[in-house]
Structures are given as structure tokens and as C-alpha cells.
Amino acid sequence: MKTFSAAEITDAYEAFHQKVAGFVASGDWTGYADLFTPDAVYVEHAMGTFRGREEIRAWSVRTMTSYPGRVMTGFPLSWQVVDADAARLVCEVRNPMPDPGDGTMLEEPNITIMTYAGDGLFSREEDGRFLAIVANQGVTSCLCHRAINCLGERSPRQSRGRSLSSSAT
């Protein structure tokens, strides 16, 4: 397997993300599949697995030109991390929706795992709200465990079945 630096993977994803912004602005998603290798795999946990550029193209055009995809205002990142040894970039993508008219800002995040193949192309993308839930639960669990330990309480395993407010000894 060819190795890539974290900087190269990050730069490639930045270019990818800029092209996606162009698709959002134009409403034309036909070029999205060309950001991937010909044999790429796209896994969308809620919608299925798409193999090869033409399946990815058909899915992205269908999904992003109909509701709710066509009204998404962009795909800003909350955070990203690169595992250069695995040629992967993992990030949380925010999916903001337009203001419904009352000042409400609605968005639903998902976790995206990109596998870089070189030459500015990606060989795999995996998206999922489920992945975001798991990641957020992991962060929440770590924060809760840390808070419990800072308060001198028992570990979460020892405190099972009791609320934090009633677990003082």
C-alpha cells in the first residue's frame, strides 16, 4: 500500500470539500463521482452501499437534487483527524438546513470516513448518522466518567442504576 503524509491527505480533502461547495452552489452534482477512483466504494449507512463511479454518481445526483439534499446550505466540518498510516481522514460534517423563517437553525451531523488513494482521489467514503451518535456517545461517556472522577464518585460501572445526583457516598 502506498503511503501518504497527513498533509497530503488533508490537502486532498480540502480540495474535495471546495469542489463539493461548488456542487452545492450550482446544484449540479454530476461531477461528484469524479472525486473518487473508478472502483471506489461509498457506504451510506441509511441508504446503502454504492460501488464504482457510476453508482456513486447516480446516487449523489438523485439524493442531492431532491429534498432534503437540495436545500442543504453547505457541509461545514466540526472537526477532522487524519490517520496517515491508514490513509484515512475522519471528520464530523454538519448538515445545516435553511432557516424555516423563525430564526431556527437546524442541522444534523454525521461522521465521514474518507480513504485516500492518491492523485487527489478517494477510494472510499463512509457516512452515517449512526457513526455520529456512537462518536458523540463516546465523547459524552468520557466526559461523564471524567466528571464523576473529578467529583470523587465511583466509576460509571460501580454507579450503574443510580443518578449522579443520588450517588454521593
N, C-alpha and C positions, 0 to 999 in steps of 0.2 A: 504494500500500500504506500502510495506517495505521501510524504509528509508536507504539511503546510504550517506556516507560522500563524500565531494568533492574530498578528497584524493583518496578514493576507486574508484570513477568514473574515475578520471584522470589516476590512475594506470592501470585500466582495459583497458582504451582506448590506453594507451601507449603499453600495451601488444598486443592489437588488431592491432595497427599500425605496430609493429615489425613483426607480423605474415604476414601482408599484404606485407611488404618489402620482406619477404621470397617467397611469391607467385610471386611477380614481378621478383625476381632473377631466380626462377625456371621455370616460365611460366606455372606452374600447379596451377589452381585456384579452383580445386575441393574441397579443404578444407575451402574455404572462407565461405560457408554457415554454417559451423560448429562453427563459431564465434557468431552465433545467436541462440536464443531459437527456439525450434521446430515450434512454432506458430508465428514467427517473421514476420513483415511486412517491406518491403523495397520499398520506394517510390522514383522513379527516374523521376522527372518531365518531362523530354524529352522522356522517354522510357516506362513509365507505372509503375504499382504497382505489386509487386510480394509478394505472401503470402506463408509462410512456407519455410522450408529449401530447399526443392527440387525445387521450383520455383526460389528461390534466387540462388541456385547452377546452374541451367540451364542457367539463365540469366547471371551470372557472368562468367561462363566458355565461353559462346558464345560471350559475349562482350569483355572480357579481352584477348581472344586468337585470335581476329580478329582486323583489323585496325579500329580505331586508338589505341584502348586499348592495343594491344600487343607491341606497340612501346613507350608507356609512360614509362619514366625512373624512376618514383617514385611518391610519393604523399606527399611531404613535407607540413607542416602546416605553414600558415602565422600567425595565432593566434588561441586561443581557450578560451572558458569561460565555466564554469560549473554552472548549477542551481541544486544544490543538492536536494532542495525541490521537484523538478520535475524529478529528476534522469536523467537529460539531460546534454549532452555536445554539445556545438555548436562551430563549427570551420570553418575556411576558408582553404580549401585544394587546393593547387596548383597542376596543372596537366601539368608538363613540358614535352615537346616533344624533341626528339633528334635534335641536330644541323643539319640543312639541308645541311651543307657544306660551308656556307658562314659566319659562326660565329653568326648567328641569334639565339637568344634564344626565343622560342615560348612557351607560356603556357596559359592556360585558367583556372581561378579559379572557384571553386564552393563552396557553403555553404553546410555543412553537419550538420545535427541534429541527434544525437545518443541518444537513450533512453536505459538506463542501467537497466538490470533485475536481477543482482546479479550473483555470481559464475563465474565472468569473461565473461558473455554473455550479448548480447544486444538484446532487443525485437523489436527495430525499428531503421531504418536508413532512413533519408530523405535527398536526394541530389538534387541540382538544380542550374544550371547557373542562372535561373531567381531569385533565392533567393540571389545569389551573386550580381546580378545587383541591387536588391532592397536594400540590405545592403550597397553596395557602394554608391548608390544614397542618402541613409540616412546620411552616413558619409559626403559625399560631400555637402549635404544640410546644415548640421550642421556647417561645415567649412565655407561655403559661408555666412551663417547667422552670424557667429561669425566675419568673416572678414568685413561684412557690418557694424555691430555694432561697431567694433573697429575703422572704418573709420568715424563714426558718421553719417552714411547714414540711410535712412529709412529701415524698415524691408522688407524682400523679398515680403511680401504681398502688402505693400504700393508701392514697386518699380516695380510691375509687368509690363511687356511690355517695360521696359527700360533697357538698358545695364548698367552694373556697371560704365562704363566709362562716361556715359552721365547722371547719376542720381544725380550728385552733385547739391546741392541747394545753 
